[in-house]
Amino acid sequence: MSSVYYWSADNSSGEIDFLVQLEDKIIPIEVKAKENLQAKSLKSFVKKYPALHGIRTSMSHFREQDWMTNIPLYAIGVPGVL
């Protein structure tokens, strides 16, 4: 069973759409409606907590970066994607 949370910076300059806990793993998730690939809040959050790997969902194709993975919106419900 997983828990889902939302995070907002104290100074309101950033937010993470979802923080998902899967067992002992925390996954920050940023959701983008189109191909807007800017994820400043997600990048800042992962930089602050470097042990985490971010997930961004968007209309863009699957892509892996050192700090983040982009998952196409159509694939987010596929078992094993997270």
PyMOL Python script that loads the backbone (N, CA, C, O; Angstrom):
from pymol import cmd

cmd.read_pdbstr("""\
ATOM      1  N   MET A   1       0.841  -1.177   0.000  1.00  0.00           N
ATOM      2  CA  MET A   1       0.000   0.000   0.000  1.00  0.00           C
ATOM      3  C   MET A   1       0.883   1.236   0.000  1.00  0.00           C
ATOM      4  O   MET A   1       1.886   1.273   0.712  1.00  0.00           O
ATOM      5  N   SER A   2       0.534   2.240  -0.778  1.00  0.00           N
ATOM      6  CA  SER A   2       1.324   3.462  -0.831  1.00  0.00           C
ATOM      7  C   SER A   2       0.544   4.622  -0.240  1.00  0.00           C
ATOM      8  O   SER A   2      -0.685   4.604  -0.173  1.00  0.00           O
ATOM      9  N   SER A   3       1.283   5.618   0.182  1.00  0.00           N
ATOM     10  CA  SER A   3       0.689   6.854   0.682  1.00  0.00           C
ATOM     11  C   SER A   3       1.015   7.957  -0.308  1.00  0.00           C
ATOM     12  O   SER A   3       2.083   7.942  -0.920  1.00  0.00           O
ATOM     13  N   VAL A   4       0.102   8.925  -0.477  1.00  0.00           N
ATOM     14  CA  VAL A   4       0.304  10.022  -1.413  1.00  0.00           C
ATOM     15  C   VAL A   4       0.209  11.331  -0.650  1.00  0.00           C
ATOM     16  O   VAL A   4      -0.704  11.528   0.152  1.00  0.00           O
ATOM     17  N   TYR A   5       1.175  12.241  -0.908  1.00  0.00           N
ATOM     18  CA  TYR A   5       1.223  13.534  -0.247  1.00  0.00           C
ATOM     19  C   TYR A   5       1.457  14.623  -1.276  1.00  0.00           C
ATOM     20  O   TYR A   5       1.775  14.346  -2.432  1.00  0.00           O
ATOM     21  N   TYR A   6       1.295  15.877  -0.836  1.00  0.00           N
ATOM     22  CA  TYR A   6       1.550  17.063  -1.637  1.00  0.00           C
ATOM     23  C   TYR A   6       2.576  17.876  -0.871  1.00  0.00           C
ATOM     24  O   TYR A   6       2.549  17.871   0.360  1.00  0.00           O
ATOM     25  N   TRP A   7       3.487  18.579  -1.549  1.00  0.00           N
ATOM     26  CA  TRP A   7       4.491  19.387  -0.877  1.00  0.00           C
ATOM     27  C   TRP A   7       4.510  20.779  -1.476  1.00  0.00           C
ATOM     28  O   TRP A   7       4.415  20.941  -2.693  1.00  0.00           O
ATOM     29  N   SER A   8       4.632  21.784  -0.621  1.00  0.00           N
ATOM     30  CA  SER A   8       4.772  23.167  -1.045  1.00  0.00           C
ATOM     31  C   SER A   8       5.874  23.799  -0.215  1.00  0.00           C
ATOM     32  O   SER A   8       5.954  23.572   0.992  1.00  0.00           O
ATOM     33  N   ALA A   9       6.717  24.586  -0.849  1.00  0.00           N
ATOM     34  CA  ALA A   9       7.806  25.264  -0.147  1.00  0.00           C
ATOM     35  C   ALA A   9       7.248  26.293   0.826  1.00  0.00           C
ATOM     36  O   ALA A   9       6.178  26.858   0.598  1.00  0.00           O
ATOM     37  N   ASP A  10       7.971  26.530   1.900  1.00  0.00           N
ATOM     38  CA  ASP A  10       7.539  27.514   2.895  1.00  0.00           C
ATOM     39  C   ASP A  10       7.364  28.901   2.285  1.00  0.00           C
ATOM     40  O   ASP A  10       6.469  29.647   2.683  1.00  0.00           O
ATOM     41  N   ASN A  11       8.208  29.247   1.326  1.00  0.00           N
ATOM     42  CA  ASN A  11       8.123  30.570   0.707  1.00  0.00           C
ATOM     43  C   ASN A  11       7.205  30.592  -0.510  1.00  0.00           C
ATOM     44  O   ASN A  11       7.171  31.582  -1.240  1.00  0.00           O
ATOM     45  N   SER A  12       6.465  29.519  -0.734  1.00  0.00           N
ATOM     46  CA  SER A  12       5.491  29.393  -1.833  1.00  0.00           C
ATOM     47  C   SER A  12       6.106  29.517  -3.215  1.00  0.00           C
ATOM     48  O   SER A  12       5.399  29.810  -4.178  1.00  0.00           O
ATOM     49  N   SER A  13       7.417  29.297  -3.333  1.00  0.00           N
ATOM     50  CA  SER A  13       8.045  29.416  -4.647  1.00  0.00           C
ATOM     51  C   SER A  13       8.078  28.089  -5.401  1.00  0.00           C
ATOM     52  O   SER A  13       8.521  28.042  -6.548  1.00  0.00           O
ATOM     53  N   GLY A  14       7.623  27.034  -4.781  1.00  0.00           N
ATOM     54  CA  GLY A  14       7.633  25.758  -5.468  1.00  0.00           C
ATOM     55  C   GLY A  14       6.653  24.789  -4.845  1.00  0.00           C
ATOM     56  O   GLY A  14       6.238  24.933  -3.695  1.00  0.00           O
ATOM     57  N   GLU A  15       6.296  23.790  -5.649  1.00  0.00           N
ATOM     58  CA  GLU A  15       5.394  22.747  -5.159  1.00  0.00           C
ATOM     59  C   GLU A  15       5.651  21.471  -5.931  1.00  0.00           C
ATOM     60  O   GLU A  15       6.069  21.495  -7.088  1.00  0.00           O
ATOM     61  N   ILE A  16       5.394  20.359  -5.271  1.00  0.00           N
ATOM     62  CA  ILE A  16       5.475  19.046  -5.898  1.00  0.00           C
ATOM     63  C   ILE A  16       4.057  18.501  -5.906  1.00  0.00           C
ATOM     64  O   ILE A  16       3.405  18.440  -4.863  1.00  0.00           O
ATOM     65  N   ASP A  17       3.575  18.104  -7.084  1.00  0.00           N
ATOM     66  CA  ASP A  17       2.188  17.660  -7.216  1.00  0.00           C
ATOM     67  C   ASP A  17       1.884  16.449  -6.347  1.00  0.00           C
ATOM     68  O   ASP A  17       0.843  16.398  -5.691  1.00  0.00           O
ATOM     69  N   PHE A  18       2.782  15.481  -6.338  1.00  0.00           N
ATOM     70  CA  PHE A  18       2.573  14.275  -5.531  1.00  0.00           C
ATOM     71  C   PHE A  18       3.895  13.822  -4.934  1.00  0.00           C
ATOM     72  O   PHE A  18       4.931  13.855  -5.598  1.00  0.00           O
ATOM     73  N   LEU A  19       3.853  13.403  -3.686  1.00  0.00           N
ATOM     74  CA  LEU A  19       4.945  12.666  -3.057  1.00  0.00           C
ATOM     75  C   LEU A  19       4.366  11.312  -2.713  1.00  0.00           C
ATOM     76  O   LEU A  19       3.458  11.213  -1.887  1.00  0.00           O
ATOM     77  N   VAL A  20       4.878  10.275  -3.335  1.00  0.00           N
ATOM     78  CA  VAL A  20       4.346   8.934  -3.152  1.00  0.00           C
ATOM     79  C   VAL A  20       5.346   8.128  -2.333  1.00  0.00           C
ATOM     80  O   VAL A  20       6.545   8.143  -2.610  1.00  0.00           O
ATOM     81  N   GLN A  21       4.847   7.431  -1.331  1.00  0.00           N
ATOM     82  CA  GLN A  21       5.697   6.539  -0.552  1.00  0.00           C
ATOM     83  C   GLN A  21       5.355   5.109  -0.920  1.00  0.00           C
ATOM     84  O   GLN A  21       4.223   4.662  -0.734  1.00  0.00           O
ATOM     85  N   LEU A  22       6.341   4.391  -1.445  1.00  0.00           N
ATOM     86  CA  LEU A  22       6.219   2.973  -1.770  1.00  0.00           C
ATOM     87  C   LEU A  22       7.234   2.236  -0.911  1.00  0.00           C
ATOM     88  O   LEU A  22       8.437   2.294  -1.166  1.00  0.00           O
ATOM     89  N   GLU A  23       6.741   1.547   0.103  1.00  0.00           N
ATOM     90  CA  GLU A  23       7.595   0.881   1.095  1.00  0.00           C
ATOM     91  C   GLU A  23       8.518   1.912   1.714  1.00  0.00           C
ATOM     92  O   GLU A  23       8.030   2.852   2.341  1.00  0.00           O
ATOM     93  N   ASP A  24       9.838   1.780   1.567  1.00  0.00           N
ATOM     94  CA  ASP A  24      10.762   2.737   2.168  1.00  0.00           C
ATOM     95  C   ASP A  24      11.264   3.781   1.173  1.00  0.00           C
ATOM     96  O   ASP A  24      12.241   4.480   1.443  1.00  0.00           O
ATOM     97  N   LYS A  25      10.602   3.886   0.032  1.00  0.00           N
ATOM     98  CA  LYS A  25      11.021   4.763  -1.057  1.00  0.00           C
ATOM     99  C   LYS A  25      10.056   5.945  -1.194  1.00  0.00           C
ATOM    100  O   LYS A  25       8.840   5.754  -1.197  1.00  0.00           O
ATOM    101  N   ILE A  26      10.595   7.168  -1.308  1.00  0.00           N
ATOM    102  CA  ILE A  26       9.804   8.376  -1.547  1.00  0.00           C
ATOM    103  C   ILE A  26      10.022   8.781  -3.002  1.00  0.00           C
ATOM    104  O   ILE A  26      11.160   8.862  -3.463  1.00  0.00           O
ATOM    105  N   ILE A  27       8.928   9.036  -3.726  1.00  0.00           N
ATOM    106  CA  ILE A  27       9.018   9.412  -5.138  1.00  0.00           C
ATOM    107  C   ILE A  27       8.298  10.747  -5.337  1.00  0.00           C
ATOM    108  O   ILE A  27       7.077  10.814  -5.194  1.00  0.00           O
ATOM    109  N   PRO A  28       9.044  11.819  -5.668  1.00  0.00           N
ATOM    110  CA  PRO A  28       8.403  13.094  -6.005  1.00  0.00           C
ATOM    111  C   PRO A  28       7.922  13.047  -7.458  1.00  0.00           C
ATOM    112  O   PRO A  28       8.671  12.653  -8.352  1.00  0.00           O
ATOM    113  N   ILE A  29       6.668  13.452  -7.689  1.00  0.00           N
ATOM    114  CA  ILE A  29       6.074  13.389  -9.028  1.00  0.00           C
ATOM    115  C   ILE A  29       5.525  14.754  -9.414  1.00  0.00           C
ATOM    116  O   ILE A  29       4.777  15.375  -8.659  1.00  0.00           O
ATOM    117  N   GLU A  30       5.902  15.206 -10.591  1.00  0.00           N
ATOM    118  CA  GLU A  30       5.411  16.460 -11.163  1.00  0.00           C
ATOM    119  C   GLU A  30       4.578  16.102 -12.390  1.00  0.00           C
ATOM    120  O   GLU A  30       5.029  15.328 -13.235  1.00  0.00           O
ATOM    121  N   VAL A  31       3.378  16.651 -12.499  1.00  0.00           N
ATOM    122  CA  VAL A  31       2.467  16.357 -13.609  1.00  0.00           C
ATOM    123  C   VAL A  31       2.368  17.575 -14.517  1.00  0.00           C
ATOM    124  O   VAL A  31       2.047  18.675 -14.067  1.00  0.00           O
ATOM    125  N   LYS A  32       2.643  17.368 -15.789  1.00  0.00           N
ATOM    126  CA  LYS A  32       2.534  18.433 -16.791  1.00  0.00           C
ATOM    127  C   LYS A  32       1.455  18.040 -17.794  1.00  0.00           C
ATOM    128  O   LYS A  32       1.432  16.903 -18.266  1.00  0.00           O
ATOM    129  N   ALA A  33       0.567  18.965 -18.120  1.00  0.00           N
ATOM    130  CA  ALA A  33      -0.570  18.664 -18.983  1.00  0.00           C
ATOM    131  C   ALA A  33      -0.182  18.551 -20.458  1.00  0.00           C
ATOM    132  O   ALA A  33      -0.837  17.835 -21.215  1.00  0.00           O
ATOM    133  N   LYS A  34       0.862  19.244 -20.866  1.00  0.00           N
ATOM    134  CA  LYS A  34       1.260  19.231 -22.272  1.00  0.00           C
ATOM    135  C   LYS A  34       2.711  18.798 -22.365  1.00  0.00           C
ATOM    136  O   LYS A  34       3.174  17.986 -21.564  1.00  0.00           O
ATOM    137  N   GLU A  35       3.425  19.335 -23.335  1.00  0.00           N
ATOM    138  CA  GLU A  35       4.839  19.000 -23.462  1.00  0.00           C
ATOM    139  C   GLU A  35       5.710  20.034 -22.763  1.00  0.00           C
ATOM    140  O   GLU A  35       6.912  20.099 -23.020  1.00  0.00           O
ATOM    141  N   ASN A  36       5.124  20.845 -21.880  1.00  0.00           N
ATOM    142  CA  ASN A  36       5.899  21.790 -21.082  1.00  0.00           C
ATOM    143  C   ASN A  36       6.843  20.981 -20.201  1.00  0.00           C
ATOM    144  O   ASN A  36       6.413  20.368 -19.224  1.00  0.00           O
ATOM    145  N   LEU A  37       8.105  20.978 -20.539  1.00  0.00           N
ATOM    146  CA  LEU A  37       9.036  20.101 -19.850  1.00  0.00           C
ATOM    147  C   LEU A  37       9.772  20.786 -18.708  1.00  0.00           C
ATOM    148  O   LEU A  37      10.638  20.178 -18.079  1.00  0.00           O
ATOM    149  N   GLN A  38       9.444  22.031 -18.433  1.00  0.00           N
ATOM    150  CA  GLN A  38      10.063  22.687 -17.286  1.00  0.00           C
ATOM    151  C   GLN A  38       9.501  22.074 -16.010  1.00  0.00           C
ATOM    152  O   GLN A  38       8.287  21.977 -15.832  1.00  0.00           O
ATOM    153  N   ALA A  39      10.370  21.679 -15.163  1.00  0.00           N
ATOM    154  CA  ALA A  39       9.973  21.106 -13.873  1.00  0.00           C
ATOM    155  C   ALA A  39      10.889  21.708 -12.811  1.00  0.00           C
ATOM    156  O   ALA A  39      11.610  20.994 -12.115  1.00  0.00           O
ATOM    157  N   LYS A  40      10.846  23.036 -12.701  1.00  0.00           N
ATOM    158  CA  LYS A  40      11.755  23.751 -11.801  1.00  0.00           C
ATOM    159  C   LYS A  40      11.590  23.305 -10.356  1.00  0.00           C
ATOM    160  O   LYS A  40      12.581  23.097  -9.655  1.00  0.00           O
ATOM    161  N   SER A  41      10.359  23.159  -9.907  1.00  0.00           N
ATOM    162  CA  SER A  41      10.125  22.753  -8.522  1.00  0.00           C
ATOM    163  C   SER A  41      10.654  21.338  -8.272  1.00  0.00           C
ATOM    164  O   SER A  41      11.265  21.071  -7.237  1.00  0.00           O
ATOM    165  N   LEU A  42      10.416  20.446  -9.220  1.00  0.00           N
ATOM    166  CA  LEU A  42      10.887  19.071  -9.082  1.00  0.00           C
ATOM    167  C   LEU A  42      12.412  19.040  -9.043  1.00  0.00           C
ATOM    168  O   LEU A  42      12.998  18.354  -8.205  1.00  0.00           O
ATOM    169  N   LYS A  43      13.049  19.769  -9.933  1.00  0.00           N
ATOM    170  CA  LYS A  43      14.511  19.800  -9.975  1.00  0.00           C
ATOM    171  C   LYS A  43      15.075  20.364  -8.678  1.00  0.00           C
ATOM    172  O   LYS A  43      16.046  19.836  -8.136  1.00  0.00           O
ATOM    173  N   SER A  44      14.472  21.425  -8.186  1.00  0.00           N
ATOM    174  CA  SER A  44      14.904  22.034  -6.934  1.00  0.00           C
ATOM    175  C   SER A  44      14.732  21.079  -5.759  1.00  0.00           C
ATOM    176  O   SER A  44      15.606  20.991  -4.897  1.00  0.00           O
ATOM    177  N   PHE A  45      13.607  20.361  -5.722  1.00  0.00           N
ATOM    178  CA  PHE A  45      13.321  19.412  -4.648  1.00  0.00           C
ATOM    179  C   PHE A  45      14.328  18.267  -4.647  1.00  0.00           C
ATOM    180  O   PHE A  45      14.841  17.887  -3.595  1.00  0.00           O
ATOM    181  N   VAL A  46      14.609  17.719  -5.829  1.00  0.00           N
ATOM    182  CA  VAL A  46      15.557  16.609  -5.937  1.00  0.00           C
ATOM    183  C   VAL A  46      16.977  17.083  -5.611  1.00  0.00           C
ATOM    184  O   VAL A  46      17.772  16.325  -5.056  1.00  0.00           O
ATOM    185  N   LYS A  47      17.292  18.327  -5.954  1.00  0.00           N
ATOM    186  CA  LYS A  47      18.598  18.884  -5.607  1.00  0.00           C
ATOM    187  C   LYS A  47      18.735  19.012  -4.085  1.00  0.00           C
ATOM    188  O   LYS A  47      19.810  18.793  -3.526  1.00  0.00           O
ATOM    189  N   LYS A  48      17.630  19.371  -3.430  1.00  0.00           N
ATOM    190  CA  LYS A  48      17.632  19.511  -1.970  1.00  0.00           C
ATOM    191  C   LYS A  48      17.728  18.136  -1.288  1.00  0.00           C
ATOM    192  O   LYS A  48      18.336  18.009  -0.226  1.00  0.00           O
ATOM    193  N   TYR A  49      17.129  17.119  -1.903  1.00  0.00           N
ATOM    194  CA  TYR A  49      17.129  15.750  -1.382  1.00  0.00           C
ATOM    195  C   TYR A  49      17.728  14.817  -2.436  1.00  0.00           C
ATOM    196  O   TYR A  49      16.990  14.093  -3.105  1.00  0.00           O
ATOM    197  N   PRO A  50      19.050  14.822  -2.592  1.00  0.00           N
ATOM    198  CA  PRO A  50      19.696  14.105  -3.702  1.00  0.00           C
ATOM    199  C   PRO A  50      19.535  12.593  -3.699  1.00  0.00           C
ATOM    200  O   PRO A  50      19.833  11.952  -4.707  1.00  0.00           O
ATOM    201  N   ALA A  51      19.083  12.011  -2.624  1.00  0.00           N
ATOM    202  CA  ALA A  51      18.854  10.562  -2.618  1.00  0.00           C
ATOM    203  C   ALA A  51      17.599  10.192  -3.403  1.00  0.00           C
ATOM    204  O   ALA A  51      17.387   9.022  -3.718  1.00  0.00           O
ATOM    205  N   LEU A  52      16.765  11.184  -3.720  1.00  0.00           N
ATOM    206  CA  LEU A  52      15.512  10.926  -4.439  1.00  0.00           C
ATOM    207  C   LEU A  52      15.718  11.030  -5.946  1.00  0.00           C
ATOM    208  O   LEU A  52      16.611  11.730  -6.421  1.00  0.00           O
ATOM    209  N   HIS A  53      14.877  10.323  -6.679  1.00  0.00           N
ATOM    210  CA  HIS A  53      14.842  10.407  -8.147  1.00  0.00           C
ATOM    211  C   HIS A  53      13.434  10.841  -8.530  1.00  0.00           C
ATOM    212  O   HIS A  53      12.461  10.165  -8.198  1.00  0.00           O
ATOM    213  N   GLY A  54      13.325  11.972  -9.230  1.00  0.00           N
ATOM    214  CA  GLY A  54      12.021  12.525  -9.574  1.00  0.00           C
ATOM    215  C   GLY A  54      11.371  11.836 -10.766  1.00  0.00           C
ATOM    216  O   GLY A  54      12.032  11.239 -11.616  1.00  0.00           O
ATOM    217  N   ILE A  55      10.047  11.946 -10.787  1.00  0.00           N
ATOM    218  CA  ILE A  55       9.250  11.470 -11.922  1.00  0.00           C
ATOM    219  C   ILE A  55       8.447  12.657 -12.440  1.00  0.00           C
ATOM    220  O   ILE A  55       7.798  13.364 -11.669  1.00  0.00           O
ATOM    221  N   ARG A  56       8.498  12.870 -13.746  1.00  0.00           N
ATOM    222  CA  ARG A  56       7.655  13.880 -14.388  1.00  0.00           C
ATOM    223  C   ARG A  56       6.774  13.144 -15.384  1.00  0.00           C
ATOM    224  O   ARG A  56       7.257  12.296 -16.134  1.00  0.00           O
ATOM    225  N   THR A  57       5.498  13.462 -15.394  1.00  0.00           N
ATOM    226  CA  THR A  57       4.608  12.921 -16.411  1.00  0.00           C
ATOM    227  C   THR A  57       4.215  14.057 -17.335  1.00  0.00           C
ATOM    228  O   THR A  57       3.933  15.165 -16.880  1.00  0.00           O
ATOM    229  N   SER A  58       4.197  13.786 -18.620  1.00  0.00           N
ATOM    230  CA  SER A  58       3.851  14.809 -19.602  1.00  0.00           C
ATOM    231  C   SER A  58       3.455  14.116 -20.901  1.00  0.00           C
ATOM    232  O   SER A  58       3.432  12.888 -20.980  1.00  0.00           O
ATOM    233  N   MET A  59       3.148  14.906 -21.903  1.00  0.00           N
ATOM    234  CA  MET A  59       2.820  14.370 -23.221  1.00  0.00           C
ATOM    235  C   MET A  59       4.076  13.994 -23.999  1.00  0.00           C
ATOM    236  O   MET A  59       3.987  13.457 -25.103  1.00  0.00           O
ATOM    237  N   SER A  60       5.239  14.273 -23.432  1.00  0.00           N
ATOM    238  CA  SER A  60       6.503  13.954 -24.080  1.00  0.00           C
ATOM    239  C   SER A  60       6.791  12.452 -23.960  1.00  0.00           C
ATOM    240  O   SER A  60       6.161  11.749 -23.170  1.00  0.00           O
ATOM    241  N   HIS A  61       7.730  11.989 -24.737  1.00  0.00           N
ATOM    242  CA  HIS A  61       8.125  10.580 -24.744  1.00  0.00           C
ATOM    243  C   HIS A  61       8.890  10.215 -23.478  1.00  0.00           C
ATOM    244  O   HIS A  61       9.340  11.086 -22.734  1.00  0.00           O
ATOM    245  N   PHE A  62       9.029   8.912 -23.248  1.00  0.00           N
ATOM    246  CA  PHE A  62       9.823   8.422 -22.129  1.00  0.00           C
ATOM    247  C   PHE A  62      11.251   8.916 -22.289  1.00  0.00           C
ATOM    248  O   PHE A  62      11.824   8.840 -23.376  1.00  0.00           O
ATOM    249  N   ARG A  63      11.829   9.427 -21.191  1.00  0.00           N
ATOM    250  CA  ARG A  63      13.243   9.804 -21.199  1.00  0.00           C
ATOM    251  C   ARG A  63      13.800   9.728 -19.797  1.00  0.00           C
ATOM    252  O   ARG A  63      13.121  10.031 -18.816  1.00  0.00           O
ATOM    253  N   GLU A  64      15.025   9.325 -19.728  1.00  0.00           N
ATOM    254  CA  GLU A  64      15.712   9.139 -18.448  1.00  0.00           C
ATOM    255  C   GLU A  64      16.815  10.183 -18.338  1.00  0.00           C
ATOM    256  O   GLU A  64      17.608  10.364 -19.262  1.00  0.00           O
ATOM    257  N   GLN A  65      16.858  10.867 -17.201  1.00  0.00           N
ATOM    258  CA  GLN A  65      17.940  11.789 -16.895  1.00  0.00           C
ATOM    259  C   GLN A  65      18.518  11.359 -15.554  1.00  0.00           C
ATOM    260  O   GLN A  65      17.928  10.530 -14.862  1.00  0.00           O
ATOM    261  N   ASP A  66      19.658  11.911 -15.185  1.00  0.00           N
ATOM    262  CA  ASP A  66      20.287  11.473 -13.944  1.00  0.00           C
ATOM    263  C   ASP A  66      19.433  11.766 -12.715  1.00  0.00           C
ATOM    264  O   ASP A  66      19.490  11.004 -11.749  1.00  0.00           O
ATOM    265  N   TRP A  67      18.650  12.829 -12.714  1.00  0.00           N
ATOM    266  CA  TRP A  67      17.861  13.224 -11.542  1.00  0.00           C
ATOM    267  C   TRP A  67      16.358  12.966 -11.706  1.00  0.00           C
ATOM    268  O   TRP A  67      15.604  13.083 -10.740  1.00  0.00           O
ATOM    269  N   MET A  68      15.921  12.616 -12.920  1.00  0.00           N
ATOM    270  CA  MET A  68      14.489  12.537 -13.191  1.00  0.00           C
ATOM    271  C   MET A  68      14.198  11.623 -14.371  1.00  0.00           C
ATOM    272  O   MET A  68      15.011  11.495 -15.287  1.00  0.00           O
ATOM    273  N   THR A  69      13.022  10.984 -14.341  1.00  0.00           N
ATOM    274  CA  THR A  69      12.524  10.189 -15.458  1.00  0.00           C
ATOM    275  C   THR A  69      11.210  10.798 -15.926  1.00  0.00           C
ATOM    276  O   THR A  69      10.331  11.082 -15.112  1.00  0.00           O
ATOM    277  N   ASN A  70      11.070  11.002 -17.236  1.00  0.00           N
ATOM    278  CA  ASN A  70       9.792  11.456 -17.789  1.00  0.00           C
ATOM    279  C   ASN A  70       9.014  10.231 -18.249  1.00  0.00           C
ATOM    280  O   ASN A  70       9.518   9.407 -19.012  1.00  0.00           O
ATOM    281  N   ILE A  71       7.781  10.127 -17.773  1.00  0.00           N
ATOM    282  CA  ILE A  71       6.885   9.042 -18.175  1.00  0.00           C
ATOM    283  C   ILE A  71       5.719   9.666 -18.933  1.00  0.00           C
ATOM    284  O   ILE A  71       5.058  10.560 -18.403  1.00  0.00           O
ATOM    285  N   PRO A  72       5.449   9.220 -20.161  1.00  0.00           N
ATOM    286  CA  PRO A  72       4.308   9.763 -20.898  1.00  0.00           C
ATOM    287  C   PRO A  72       3.017   9.571 -20.109  1.00  0.00           C
ATOM    288  O   PRO A  72       2.847   8.557 -19.433  1.00  0.00           O
ATOM    289  N   LEU A  73       2.116  10.533 -20.192  1.00  0.00           N
ATOM    290  CA  LEU A  73       0.855  10.458 -19.450  1.00  0.00           C
ATOM    291  C   LEU A  73       0.097   9.169 -19.734  1.00  0.00           C
ATOM    292  O   LEU A  73      -0.514   8.601 -18.829  1.00  0.00           O
ATOM    293  N   TYR A  74       0.128   8.702 -20.975  1.00  0.00           N
ATOM    294  CA  TYR A  74      -0.629   7.490 -21.310  1.00  0.00           C
ATOM    295  C   TYR A  74      -0.075   6.248 -20.618  1.00  0.00           C
ATOM    296  O   TYR A  74      -0.770   5.235 -20.527  1.00  0.00           O
ATOM    297  N   ALA A  75       1.173   6.309 -20.125  1.00  0.00           N
ATOM    298  CA  ALA A  75       1.796   5.118 -19.531  1.00  0.00           C
ATOM    299  C   ALA A  75       1.812   5.145 -18.006  1.00  0.00           C
ATOM    300  O   ALA A  75       2.299   4.197 -17.389  1.00  0.00           O
ATOM    301  N   ILE A  76       1.304   6.183 -17.390  1.00  0.00           N
ATOM    302  CA  ILE A  76       1.466   6.337 -15.939  1.00  0.00           C
ATOM    303  C   ILE A  76       0.743   5.232 -15.150  1.00  0.00           C
ATOM    304  O   ILE A  76       1.167   4.915 -14.039  1.00  0.00           O
ATOM    305  N   GLY A  77      -0.297   4.657 -15.670  1.00  0.00           N
ATOM    306  CA  GLY A  77      -1.018   3.612 -14.942  1.00  0.00           C
ATOM    307  C   GLY A  77      -0.521   2.209 -15.211  1.00  0.00           C
ATOM    308  O   GLY A  77      -1.065   1.254 -14.657  1.00  0.00           O
ATOM    309  N   VAL A  78       0.490   2.055 -16.038  1.00  0.00           N
ATOM    310  CA  VAL A  78       1.004   0.731 -16.395  1.00  0.00           C
ATOM    311  C   VAL A  78       1.738   0.133 -15.187  1.00  0.00           C
ATOM    312  O   VAL A  78       2.631   0.772 -14.632  1.00  0.00           O
ATOM    313  N   PRO A  79       1.375  -1.069 -14.784  1.00  0.00           N
ATOM    314  CA  PRO A  79       2.063  -1.694 -13.643  1.00  0.00           C
ATOM    315  C   PRO A  79       3.573  -1.777 -13.858  1.00  0.00           C
ATOM    316  O   PRO A  79       4.037  -2.132 -14.942  1.00  0.00           O
ATOM    317  N   GLY A  80       4.323  -1.450 -12.827  1.00  0.00           N
ATOM    318  CA  GLY A  80       5.767  -1.522 -12.878  1.00  0.00           C
ATOM    319  C   GLY A  80       6.459  -0.288 -13.411  1.00  0.00           C
ATOM    320  O   GLY A  80       7.688  -0.227 -13.404  1.00  0.00           O
ATOM    321  N   VAL A  81       5.701   0.709 -13.876  1.00  0.00           N
ATOM    322  CA  VAL A  81       6.311   1.921 -14.408  1.00  0.00           C
ATOM    323  C   VAL A  81       6.995   2.710 -13.300  1.00  0.00           C
ATOM    324  O   VAL A  81       8.088   3.237 -13.510  1.00  0.00           O
ATOM    325  N   LEU A  82       6.384   2.803 -12.138  1.00  0.00           N
ATOM    326  CA  LEU A  82       7.043   3.491 -11.023  1.00  0.00           C
ATOM    327  C   LEU A  82       7.948   2.505 -10.398  1.00  0.00           C
ATOM    328  O   LEU A  82       8.632   2.824  -9.426  1.00  0.00           O
TER     329      LEU A  82
END
""", "prot")
cmd.dss("prot")
cmd.show_as("cartoon", "prot")
cmd.util.cbc("prot")
cmd.orient("prot")
